[in-house]
Amino acid sequence: MIRGRNHHGNLRIGASVGSDTEDVIGIGHIGYEHTYALYSGWEVFWQLREDITIGGKDLLRTGVALGVKIPI
């Protein structure tokens, strides 16, 4: 989606299904992730995410994540 010399951005779309002892919950995900490349293959990223829950208590959930990707 977006590409630069040491960074790139991606649109993320997905789905999840889970359950507990009583209910089954389905979640649709959509979001944006931007990653910055560092030395030796390490990467730093931030992610914006919106979840749409089917069968759960909350219909919409919004979140932000920050992280480090370490090459193994």
ChimeraX attribute file (.defattr): number of C-alpha atoms within 10 A of each C-alpha:
attribute: neighborCount
match mode: 1-to-1
recipient: residues
	/A:1	8
	/A:2	9
	/A:3	11
	/A:4	8
	/A:5	7
	/A:6	10
	/A:7	15
	/A:8	15
	/A:9	17
	/A:10	14
	/A:11	14
	/A:12	13
	/A:13	12
	/A:14	10
	/A:15	12
	/A:16	11
	/A:17	11
	/A:18	9
	/A:19	9
	/A:20	7
	/A:21	5
	/A:22	5
	/A:23	9
	/A:24	12
	/A:25	14
	/A:26	15
	/A:27	19
	/A:28	15
	/A:29	16
	/A:30	15
	/A:31	17
	/A:32	16
	/A:33	17
	/A:34	18
	/A:35	19
	/A:36	17
	/A:37	15
	/A:38	12
	/A:39	6
	/A:40	8
	/A:41	10
	/A:42	13
	/A:43	17
	/A:44	15
	/A:45	17
	/A:46	15
	/A:47	18
	/A:48	16
	/A:49	17
	/A:50	17
	/A:51	20
	/A:52	17
	/A:53	19
	/A:54	15
	/A:55	12
	/A:56	13
	/A:57	8
	/A:58	10
	/A:59	11
	/A:60	13
	/A:61	12
	/A:62	12
	/A:63	10
	/A:64	12
	/A:65	10
	/A:66	11
	/A:67	11
	/A:68	12
	/A:69	14
	/A:70	10
	/A:71	8
	/A:72	5
